[in-house]
């Protein structure tokens, strides 16, 4: 691998010399700026050998640097040759800081503006100016990458109204109203989930995210230009999406953007790549920075989407229950499997459901101390970890179903966890319950909820270094904003129909990791007071391991929540289970008492 | 009054005509942009008759509009003639919106950039451009105002090290380090509290805020130019402040600013008036937007300041205790006083302390339904309200002492409050206790704490429409940031030594109002966990009225907090009390049981 990487670096350096450039910046992102990247766009992997889901590299004439965040500091040393790259922290010393610290003034740094957000380009330009020159290029990697995978043709799935709940025509009308309100003529849609939601289509162009790779322009009358090879579309596509859709080949994108030269064009600088903004500005369009017009519409699920989310969570809960029952039995038999076997077994239970299209992300199957790494992936390890007795096993997983997306974490007692493990587990559970039971006025932001999940850990000097909850799409991104529950100052009110995860945790390095995650639906709550209230309704249907709870730490109220939740889980899963799995569930959900 | 206002408006209209201008904007603020304004700068009051502490007016050739916030919607109708002004909501339709909605395009609007922050001017310019023209003027009011009060000469008080705890030289060195870190040559200091803190001086130029009206420039070596008439300085001023202080007459300000033409000058655009920024830009200085360099230094009180804050809170608590004892006795005797009598009586108890220099704000003395208005001031009413039996009386007050600033709210049972009043009081108390008991990691922001105070009200559909806590200065502003506890996304970590109020409330329009306010000191907390923790230490020493509590709603833990707090209050006030006041305090602080 080192030889391969060395020769690739060499080819980039040749390109630098030929083009009189000092450095090339290669991020993990592709032009869609999403979390997941199709194989043919894994340019950072090709260049460095790094398989992580976030990172960047800079190749200079004589040096090179690799940037990864805290999740990948060990992994990077195993995958990226240290004789070729220095390692840097992506957050503490991002590429821009490294450039100003390490490169001589006057250096020319090449970037492909497709692979960066418009916001990034703006702030980077101002940070580097006037000492460094940013040179806009088409990435040279696509030419240097000899065996670059050919993208498979998109497989466009037309999502029936029975699952989407609203026609594309209606969605486009609603989204175009946002444009009218902001007095813009059209909006560039570059988020894959936005385009697919708007057209009620899904695809399998990327693993884990069921979308079609495409771009679109939405006009203020509700018409839409879709940039996608027309050859891949099913014959009933136009009937499905309704009137007003023009399908254009991606090679018509530039000329179409040019035709917007006198228009006010809305563009979301956080999610759109900078190339679009530059292109529009060059043609003389009036580019208006504004949120993607589908953002809030898509986030608040409609009644059909909610029904689907509830239904798939019951089926997902059946798979989880079957897995947890199997796991308990195996442990009882002394079969202490490794993380890969467990992950595969869980997947096989999910796959029994014919509506499962994919997992919603790579399963985190983490035994013992491995669970202390929040984003652990056994596939990045030389060998997967093995269960040991008297420990905790953490499994964070989910499915992409035709009617919804799931995401669940359970932390399971393997034998008898220590008192300390149970203590920390119970602190996390108390935080989870506090969010699950929260009632709050309309207009409340996620950052106002976050502390409820942390307060019990905080009181004893603990915390977790991640958000409490992320938004979740409907048969779309498992991480889909704009809503969130975190310390970050995200100015988005929670509204009815939004789905968020509720996943406090605790991580003790090299010892154990705990996370308890349900998805929560935002619903209207009854209020006898002055204000309209919202609350959460848990969607996830799977027992929380009572064997890991120190019951004396729960208040009566918390205990009642747990028993009530378990009763719901039992009642809703029971009809589809029988025999020893049902017996196991009954025991797992029976009331916990002091 | 209407006649007077009419003739004043007429004189402004004459000025508009002579200067070919369409409208003049007159805000409440003066050039110091603070909360309190000296009498000679009460331009809005002169023009409109409005005595409120926030607002603005626009006078056009034929029309005029008066802008006030929710606190003053009733008051404005009583003070500002409706035949001369239309009333508008300061927040919902601020002057800029009114201009774009009501004035013809091309209108010329005059503003004095001294009376607006640099941030305000920047956003207003961009909102009005290109349809309206902002014309920068020196306010014509100072010439039109015939009997404008002559400012009395500043009375500069040299604060001894025994109360400030740090010499001006040391403070200036620390603040200049902030300038060095941001590579600026100097900082313009326009906040009165910043200059006075830095020089360890106080004054009485404004009611309620013990400062001297002045400006300053701090240089990166720690030297400082003070713009203040040298004639008012005590003879030992230079000995007091140490070396490096140049005192310049205010009429030397413009020439001094001009001399900064080649410098990098830090200016806080949130707290500095726009005139300074324009002036500096005109001279060719490189104006760097940055926080006032004293902000975080001033907010974290030193050991001496903390000692003073604790000491003056005990003395303030003695005054409050004497007042509350007197009040109970009067009620028992059937003497149901009015709000003015109560406010004056409380003031007289505070004035027994020779170190009291002023109140820290106008006392809110609010009986019955008046307390539902958070910023009620009986002096703005035709007649003050009267206590009635079986109600709640709210009193929010504080003092400026030589060793610190206090701010306390107590809500007192008059007779037997209704069950509903007690229920709401207890919800507010639970929120207060939740903040008072909070333990949180270093780095936590105030907006992460806010929800703890609201959660119990929220759960039943209630809330309060103000922040939970504001920062408090040391013998300075009673509202002094940057720290706060509120829903607003203020990105300032709480650090040791900061003082904040903890004042959740509940307001039922026309019926009753509840607020329970202590000041809290941020202190390091013991942690057996992974993280360093902070917590609050209550500074206020005054009983919370047990007669208004529905004890069954408190958890054991909350009850223990209350009894523990009361024990502290009793023990610390006892040595200075005797006779029936001490007996009253003993009863008021005795343990509450179920």
HADDOCK unambig.tbl for C-alpha pairs under 7 A between the chains (distance, minus, plus):
assign (segid A and resid 439 and name CA) (segid B and resid 458 and name CA) 6.08 0.50 0.50
assign (segid A and resid 439 and name CA) (segid B and resid 459 and name CA) 4.91 0.50 0.50
assign (segid A and resid 440 and name CA) (segid B and resid 458 and name CA) 5.15 0.50 0.50
assign (segid A and resid 440 and name CA) (segid B and resid 459 and name CA) 6.47 0.50 0.50
assign (segid A and resid 441 and name CA) (segid B and resid 458 and name CA) 6.48 0.50 0.50
assign (segid A and resid 441 and name CA) (segid B and resid 461 and name CA) 6.99 0.50 0.50
assign (segid A and resid 448 and name CA) (segid B and resid 448 and name CA) 6.49 0.50 0.50
assign (segid A and resid 448 and name CA) (segid B and resid 451 and name CA) 5.88 0.50 0.50
assign (segid A and resid 451 and name CA) (segid B and resid 448 and name CA) 5.87 0.50 0.50
assign (segid A and resid 458 and name CA) (segid B and resid 439 and name CA) 6.12 0.50 0.50
assign (segid A and resid 458 and name CA) (segid B and resid 440 and name CA) 5.17 0.50 0.50
assign (segid A and resid 458 and name CA) (segid B and resid 441 and name CA) 6.47 0.50 0.50
assign (segid A and resid 459 and name CA) (segid B and resid 439 and name CA) 4.93 0.50 0.50
assign (segid A and resid 459 and name CA) (segid B and resid 440 and name CA) 6.48 0.50 0.50
assign (segid A and resid 460 and name CA) (segid B and resid 527 and name CA) 6.32 0.50 0.50
assign (segid A and resid 460 and name CA) (segid B and resid 528 and name CA) 6.61 0.50 0.50
assign (segid A and resid 460 and name CA) (segid B and resid 529 and name CA) 5.74 0.50 0.50
assign (segid A and resid 461 and name CA) (segid B and resid 441 and name CA) 7.00 0.50 0.50
assign (segid A and resid 461 and name CA) (segid B and resid 527 and name CA) 5.21 0.50 0.50
assign (segid A and resid 461 and name CA) (segid B and resid 528 and name CA) 6.28 0.50 0.50
assign (segid A and resid 461 and name CA) (segid B and resid 529 and name CA) 4.11 0.50 0.50
assign (segid A and resid 461 and name CA) (segid B and resid 530 and name CA) 5.68 0.50 0.50
assign (segid A and resid 461 and name CA) (segid B and resid 531 and name CA) 5.05 0.50 0.50
assign (segid A and resid 461 and name CA) (segid B and resid 532 and name CA) 6.69 0.50 0.50
assign (segid A and resid 461 and name CA) (segid B and resid 533 and name CA) 6.23 0.50 0.50
assign (segid A and resid 462 and name CA) (segid B and resid 529 and name CA) 5.56 0.50 0.50
assign (segid A and resid 462 and name CA) (segid B and resid 530 and name CA) 5.55 0.50 0.50
assign (segid A and resid 462 and name CA) (segid B and resid 531 and name CA) 5.99 0.50 0.50
assign (segid A and resid 489 and name CA) (segid B and resid 489 and name CA) 5.85 0.50 0.50
assign (segid A and resid 527 and name CA) (segid B and resid 460 and name CA) 6.31 0.50 0.50
assign (segid A and resid 527 and name CA) (segid B and resid 461 and name CA) 5.21 0.50 0.50
assign (segid A and resid 528 and name CA) (segid B and resid 460 and name CA) 6.61 0.50 0.50
assign (segid A and resid 528 and name CA) (segid B and resid 461 and name CA) 6.28 0.50 0.50
assign (segid A and resid 529 and name CA) (segid B and resid 460 and name CA) 5.75 0.50 0.50
assign (segid A and resid 529 and name CA) (segid B and resid 461 and name CA) 4.11 0.50 0.50
assign (segid A and resid 529 and name CA) (segid B and resid 462 and name CA) 5.55 0.50 0.50
assign (segid A and resid 530 and name CA) (segid B and resid 461 and name CA) 5.68 0.50 0.50
assign (segid A and resid 530 and name CA) (segid B and resid 462 and name CA) 5.56 0.50 0.50
assign (segid A and resid 531 and name CA) (segid B and resid 461 and name CA) 5.05 0.50 0.50
assign (segid A and resid 531 and name CA) (segid B and resid 462 and name CA) 6.00 0.50 0.50
assign (segid A and resid 532 and name CA) (segid B and resid 461 and name CA) 6.70 0.50 0.50
assign (segid A and resid 533 and name CA) (segid B and resid 461 and name CA) 6.20 0.50 0.50
